[in-house]
Amino acid sequence: MKNYVFILILAICVSCAESQMSPAMTAQKVVESFYAKDNSQLKKYTTAASYESFLSVQDMFEAQNSLTSNFKVLDESIENQTAWVKFSTSFEDNPEIFKLIQEDGIWKVTESGVRETSPF
């Protein structure tokens, strides 16, 4: 009986920790799942529109399972339910910026608006 309670508590902690990922951690998960072509993880941490956009360009890239991303946060801004993460990786020469929103308590990468600019 004690083992069942322990496993239940452990499962709850793991599921809570996953839903509490920071915007930067979410951005890293999206980048790494995109290049590894792990579309289940990519779908989980992107909005529906962003997921479709990522899929439309994903085939132009080789799967990068063996390489590390060397993900490095350069800047981060969080205001209410919107976050921006500027980062660099070993996959791209120039820094990239993701806009994230909270959907059902989870940070997800989303599309930026046409005239929307990042805070950095």
N, CA, C and O of each residue as an XYZ file, in Angstrom:
480
protein
N       0.827     -1.191      0.000
C       0.000      0.000      0.000
C       0.871      1.254      0.000
O       0.580      2.219     -0.706
N       1.943      1.233      0.798
C       2.833      2.391      0.856
C       3.459      2.674     -0.505
O       3.643      3.829     -0.888
N       3.784      1.604     -1.231
C       4.383      1.774     -2.557
C       3.425      2.458     -3.516
O       3.847      3.292     -4.316
N       2.148      2.123     -3.452
C       1.161      2.738     -4.334
C       1.015      4.228     -4.044
O       0.901      5.032     -4.969
N       1.017      4.590     -2.798
C       0.914      5.996     -2.407
C       2.145      6.762     -2.877
O       2.034      7.875     -3.391
N       3.313      6.160     -2.700
C       4.554      6.794     -3.142
C       4.543      7.005     -4.654
O       4.911      8.080     -5.129
N       4.129      6.000     -5.410
C       4.081      6.105     -6.872
C       3.077      7.169     -7.297
O       3.334      7.919     -8.239
N       1.952      7.244     -6.623
C       0.944      8.257     -6.935
C       1.485      9.660     -6.679
O       1.307     10.552     -7.509
N       2.131      9.859     -5.561
C       2.710     11.172     -5.237
C       3.798     11.528     -6.234
O       3.873     12.672     -6.682
N       4.631     10.580     -6.586
C       5.688     10.811     -7.565
C       5.100     11.188     -8.924
O       5.595     12.105     -9.579
N       4.061     10.495     -9.348
C       3.416     10.791    -10.635
C       2.813     12.191    -10.638
O       2.901     12.900    -11.640
N       2.211     12.588     -9.543
C       1.634     13.927     -9.440
C       2.723     14.981     -9.512
O       2.563     15.992    -10.197
N       3.822     14.761     -8.818
C       4.939     15.722     -8.838
C       5.522     15.864    -10.241
O       5.817     16.976    -10.679
N       5.687     14.763    -10.936
C       6.247     14.799    -12.285
C       5.296     15.532    -13.229
O       5.743     16.347    -14.036
N       4.006     15.260    -13.145
C       3.058     15.918    -14.045
C       2.942     17.401    -13.731
O       2.774     18.206    -14.647
N       3.027     17.784    -12.470
C       2.993     19.200    -12.105
C       4.256     19.913    -12.558
O       4.197     21.046    -13.038
N       5.379     19.266    -12.411
C       6.641     19.887    -12.824
C       6.664     20.126    -14.315
O       7.181     21.150    -14.763
N       6.115     19.208    -15.100
C       6.109     19.358    -16.544
C       5.220     20.515    -16.966
O       5.570     21.247    -17.892
N       4.082     20.701    -16.314
C       3.182     21.782    -16.692
C       3.685     23.134    -16.204
O       3.169     24.164    -16.639
N       4.663     23.165    -15.329
C       5.193     24.405    -14.788
C       6.502     24.814    -15.461
O       7.277     25.576    -14.882
N       6.760     24.324    -16.668
C       7.989     24.687    -17.365
C       7.993     26.185    -17.654
O       6.962     26.775    -17.974
N       9.161     26.776    -17.535
C       9.301     28.203    -17.830
C       9.220     28.419    -19.334
O       9.346     27.466    -20.104
N       9.010     29.668    -19.764
C       9.030     29.947    -21.202
C      10.355     29.535    -21.854
O      10.356     29.001    -22.963
N      11.485     29.779    -21.172
C      12.786     29.409    -21.734
C      12.907     27.893    -21.876
O      13.414     27.410    -22.889
N      12.457     27.145    -20.892
C      12.506     25.682    -20.967
C      11.603     25.181    -22.091
O      11.949     24.235    -22.798
N      10.457     25.811    -22.251
C       9.536     25.441    -23.322
C      10.156     25.722    -24.682
O      10.065     24.895    -25.590
N      10.789     26.888    -24.830
C      11.448     27.227    -26.091
C      12.517     26.192    -26.429
O      12.634     25.770    -27.579
N      13.291     25.786    -25.436
C      14.319     24.769    -25.661
C      13.684     23.457    -26.096
O      14.178     22.807    -27.017
N      12.604     23.065    -25.450
C      11.919     21.817    -25.791
C      11.412     21.868    -27.234
O      11.492     20.872    -27.953
N      10.892     23.023    -27.662
C      10.384     23.169    -29.027
C      11.525     23.073    -30.038
O      11.408     22.365    -31.038
N      12.623     23.779    -29.782
C      13.765     23.747    -30.702
C      14.291     22.326    -30.839
O      14.483     21.838    -31.953
N      14.523     21.671    -29.730
C      15.096     20.329    -29.772
C      14.140     19.306    -30.387
O      14.580     18.414    -31.112
N      12.853     19.421    -30.112
C      11.897     18.479    -30.702
C      11.724     18.746    -32.200
O      11.489     17.815    -32.970
N      11.838     20.012    -32.618
C      11.762     20.341    -34.045
C      12.894     19.680    -34.817
O      12.656     19.007    -35.820
N      14.121     19.870    -34.354
C      15.275     19.322    -35.059
C      15.388     17.806    -34.922
O      15.958     17.150    -35.794
N      14.858     17.244    -33.845
C      14.856     15.786    -33.678
C      13.659     15.146    -34.382
O      13.548     13.922    -34.446
N      12.773     15.981    -34.904
C      11.531     15.541    -35.558
C      10.665     14.720    -34.611
O      10.040     13.737    -35.007
N      10.644     15.148    -33.350
C       9.787     14.543    -32.334
C       8.486     15.350    -32.321
O       8.298     16.233    -31.485
N       7.598     15.031    -33.259
C       6.410     15.861    -33.465
C       5.392     15.782    -32.337
O       4.577     16.694    -32.197
N       5.408     14.742    -31.541
C       4.478     14.688    -30.401
C       4.861     15.753    -29.374
O       3.987     16.424    -28.826
N       6.157     15.913    -29.109
C       6.606     16.964    -28.186
C       6.428     18.340    -28.807
O       6.043     19.289    -28.124
N       6.706     18.449    -30.092
C       6.543     19.727    -30.790
C       5.092     20.191    -30.708
O       4.827     21.364    -30.445
N       4.175     19.293    -30.928
C       2.740     19.635    -30.888
C       2.307     20.037    -29.479
O       1.481     20.933    -29.308
N       2.863     19.376    -28.489
C       2.486     19.638    -27.095
C       2.850     21.057    -26.655
O       2.132     21.663    -25.860
N       3.965     21.588    -27.172
C       4.471     22.878    -26.697
C       4.361     23.998    -27.720
O       5.063     25.005    -27.620
N       3.471     23.826    -28.716
C       3.199     24.892    -29.674
C       1.695     25.029    -29.845
O       0.945     24.080    -29.614
N       1.261     26.212    -30.250
C      -0.151     26.394    -30.573
C      -0.430     25.674    -31.885
O       0.502     25.293    -32.593
N      -1.694     25.484    -32.213
C      -2.062     24.756    -33.430
C      -1.477     25.420    -34.676
O      -0.946     24.733    -35.549
N      -1.569     26.742    -34.767
C      -1.043     27.459    -35.940
C       0.476     27.327    -36.026
O       1.015     27.111    -37.111
N       1.168     27.454    -34.901
C       2.625     27.325    -34.898
C       3.060     25.911    -35.254
O       4.041     25.717    -35.972
N       2.338     24.944    -34.758
C       2.665     23.551    -35.058
C       2.620     23.313    -36.565
O       3.525     22.698    -37.129
N       1.579     23.796    -37.203
C       1.452     23.635    -38.656
C       2.582     24.359    -39.385
O       3.096     23.852    -40.383
N       2.973     25.537    -38.899
C       4.084     26.276    -39.512
C       5.392     25.514    -39.371
O       6.162     25.415    -40.326
N       5.643     24.979    -38.195
C       6.863     24.195    -37.979
C       6.887     22.967    -38.892
O       7.922     22.652    -39.478
N       5.757     22.278    -39.012
C       5.701     21.087    -39.859
C       5.961     21.418    -41.323
O       6.574     20.632    -42.046
N       5.490     22.591    -41.757
C       5.643     22.946    -43.169
C       7.104     23.163    -43.571
O       7.442     23.036    -44.748
N       7.976     23.489    -42.609
C       9.398     23.699    -42.938
C      10.308     22.604    -42.379
O      11.498     22.571    -42.690
N       9.768     21.732    -41.577
C      10.594     20.724    -40.902
C      11.306     19.787    -41.874
O      12.431     19.367    -41.607
N      10.680     19.457    -42.979
C      11.286     18.512    -43.918
C      12.520     19.070    -44.612
O      13.277     18.311    -45.216
N      12.736     20.364    -44.539
C      13.928     20.965    -45.139
C      15.169     20.733    -44.280
O      16.284     21.020    -44.715
N      14.985     20.222    -43.077
C      16.089     20.015    -42.142
C      16.283     18.530    -41.878
O      15.322     17.762    -41.840
N      17.514     18.144    -41.700
C      17.834     16.773    -41.324
C      17.560     16.589    -39.834
O      17.731     17.524    -39.051
N      17.140     15.406    -39.445
C      16.950     15.108    -38.018
C      18.300     15.210    -37.314
O      19.314     14.732    -37.824
N      18.304     15.831    -36.149
C      19.538     16.089    -35.409
C      19.518     15.393    -34.047
O      19.736     16.041    -33.023
N      19.266     14.111    -34.022
C      19.179     13.389    -32.753
C      20.491     13.351    -31.988
O      20.494     13.390    -30.758
N      21.598     13.276    -32.698
C      22.875     13.067    -32.020
C      23.538     14.368    -31.563
O      24.386     14.344    -30.670
N      23.168     15.494    -32.158
C      23.801     16.753    -31.793
C      23.103     17.403    -30.612
O      21.887     17.287    -30.455
N      23.871     18.079    -29.792
C      23.265     18.844    -28.716
C      22.918     20.226    -29.252
O      23.590     20.740    -30.147
N      21.894     20.809    -28.715
C      21.427     22.100    -29.225
C      22.270     23.262    -28.729
O      22.277     24.323    -29.352
N      22.983     23.087    -27.617
C      23.712     24.200    -26.985
C      22.793     25.398    -26.813
O      23.197     26.537    -27.046
N      21.569     25.142    -26.409
C      20.551     26.177    -26.221
C      21.006     27.153    -25.143
O      21.359     26.749    -24.035
N      20.994     28.432    -25.476
C      21.412     29.456    -24.522
C      20.436     30.622    -24.588
O      20.242     31.221    -25.646
N      19.825     30.941    -23.453
C      18.901     32.072    -23.380
C      19.717     33.366    -23.364
O      20.599     33.549    -22.525
N      19.409     34.252    -24.299
C      20.081     35.541    -24.377
C      19.273     36.635    -23.691
O      19.835     37.576    -23.130
N      17.950     36.505    -23.740
C      17.069     37.475    -23.095
C      15.695     36.837    -22.943
O      15.316     35.956    -23.714
N      14.956     37.295    -21.940
C      13.623     36.753    -21.682
C      12.764     37.852    -21.081
O      13.216     38.616    -20.227
N      11.523     37.922    -21.537
C      10.581     38.905    -21.028
C       9.238     38.219    -20.825
O       8.723     37.562    -21.730
N       8.676     38.375    -19.635
C       7.369     37.786    -19.319
C       6.467     38.881    -18.806
O       6.815     39.604    -17.872
N       5.286     39.003    -19.433
C       4.289     39.963    -18.983
C       2.923     39.307    -19.072
O       2.424     39.022    -20.161
N       2.330     39.075    -17.918
C       1.033     38.399    -17.824
C       1.084     37.035    -18.490
O       1.833     36.164    -18.048
N       0.298     36.830    -19.551
C       0.189     35.532    -20.217
C       1.033     35.443    -21.493
O       0.872     34.512    -22.282
N       1.929     36.411    -21.692
C       2.771     36.442    -22.892
C       4.238     36.509    -22.484
O       4.606     37.225    -21.552
N       5.062     35.756    -23.191
C       6.500     35.771    -22.931
C       7.245     35.806    -24.258
O       6.746     35.357    -25.290
N       8.448     36.349    -24.197
C       9.349     36.375    -25.346
C      10.678     35.801    -24.888
O      11.164     36.132    -23.807
N      11.263     34.943    -25.707
C      12.550     34.348    -25.386
C      13.473     34.529    -26.590
O      13.162     34.093    -27.699
N      14.611     35.177    -26.351
C      15.643     35.310    -27.376
C      16.733     34.309    -27.014
O      17.202     34.280    -25.876
N      17.136     33.489    -27.979
C      18.065     32.406    -27.681
C      18.973     32.126    -28.876
O      18.712     32.545    -30.004
N      20.031     31.412    -28.583
C      20.919     30.926    -29.635
C      21.038     29.416    -29.494
O      20.869     28.862    -28.407
N      21.331     28.760    -30.613
C      21.539     27.311    -30.628
C      22.669     26.986    -31.598
O      23.109     27.830    -32.378
N      23.115     25.761    -31.528
C      24.130     25.307    -32.473
C      23.523     25.024    -33.844
O      24.261     24.785    -34.800
N      22.200     25.044    -33.960
C      21.533     24.752    -35.223
C      21.469     25.966    -36.149
O      21.368     25.805    -37.365
N      21.528     27.168    -35.597
C      21.409     28.400    -36.388
C      22.556     29.331    -36.057
O      23.049     29.349    -34.929
N      22.980     30.107    -37.046
C      24.074     31.057    -36.834
C      23.633     32.287    -36.047
O      24.387     32.802    -35.222
N      22.411     32.757    -36.301
C      21.913     33.976    -35.659
C      20.930     33.638    -34.540
O      20.273     32.598    -34.583
N      20.830     34.513    -33.542
C      19.846     34.291    -32.472
C      18.422     34.279    -33.028
O      18.129     34.905    -34.047
N      17.561     33.563    -32.343
C      16.150     33.490    -32.716
C      15.306     34.011    -31.562
O      15.769     34.100    -30.425
N      14.065     34.352    -31.871
C      13.128     34.844    -30.857
C      11.814     34.087    -30.996
O      11.262     33.975    -32.090
N      11.325     33.572    -29.882
C      10.011     32.932    -29.833
C       9.076     33.777    -28.993
O       9.473     34.334    -27.969
N       7.834     33.866    -29.433
C       6.757     34.422    -28.621
C       6.012     33.227    -28.039
O       5.726     32.261    -28.745
N       5.702     33.297    -26.757
C       4.969     32.227    -26.093
C       3.746     32.795    -25.401
O       3.755     33.932    -24.929
N       2.699     31.995    -25.346
C       1.501     32.344    -24.587
C       1.165     31.171    -23.687
O       1.604     30.044    -23.916
N       0.378     31.454    -22.659
C      -0.072     30.369    -21.787
C      -1.411     29.864    -22.294
O      -2.352     30.632    -22.492
N      -1.474     28.561    -22.499
C      -2.695     27.888    -22.914
C      -2.926     26.749    -21.941
O      -2.106     25.835    -21.848
N      -4.019     26.795    -21.226
C      -4.338     25.755    -20.239
C      -3.219     25.571    -19.220
O      -2.945     24.448    -18.797
N      -2.570     26.667    -18.823
C      -1.526     26.626    -17.810
C      -0.164     26.186    -18.317
O       0.767     26.033    -17.526
N      -0.029     25.979    -19.630
C       1.239     25.540    -20.212
C       1.730     26.612    -21.183
O       0.958     27.125    -21.993
N       3.015     26.944    -21.095
C       3.599     27.871    -22.051
C       3.720     27.176    -23.397
O       4.191     26.042    -23.483
N       3.281     27.881    -24.468
C       3.357     27.329    -25.813
C       3.900     28.384    -26.767
O       3.558     29.562    -26.672
N       4.752     27.943    -27.689
C       5.263     28.835    -28.715
C       4.134     29.145    -29.681
O       3.392     28.253    -30.091
N       4.006     30.420    -30.042
C       2.939     30.845    -30.938
C       3.503     31.763    -32.018
O       4.670     32.152    -31.976
N       2.669     32.094    -32.967
C       3.049     32.999    -34.049
C       3.014     34.441    -33.542
O       2.159     34.800    -32.732
N       3.933     35.250    -34.018
C       3.904     36.683    -33.736
C       2.946     37.339    -34.719
O       2.785     36.878    -35.849
N       2.317     38.413    -34.277
C       1.437     39.167    -35.158
C       2.236     39.859    -36.259
O       3.453     39.999    -36.146
N       1.562     40.289    -37.318
C       2.206     40.880    -38.476
C       3.058     42.083    -38.109
O       4.201     42.181    -38.557
N       2.540     42.987    -37.316
C       3.293     44.189    -36.930
C       3.788     44.147    -35.496
O       4.194     45.165    -34.936
N       3.752     42.984    -34.919
C       4.164     42.820    -33.528
C       5.685     42.729    -33.444
O       6.327     42.040    -34.237
N       6.242     43.432    -32.475
C       7.691     43.383    -32.287
C       7.999     42.860    -30.890
O       7.219     43.037    -29.954
N       9.136     42.222    -30.775
C       9.550     41.705    -29.480
C      10.065     42.842    -28.615
O      10.391     43.906    -29.141
N      10.147     42.651    -27.317
C      10.636     43.713    -26.435
C      12.153     43.885    -26.490
O      12.679     44.753    -25.794
N      12.859     43.118    -27.265
C      14.313     43.267    -27.368
C      14.739     43.250    -28.819
O      15.929     43.363    -29.114
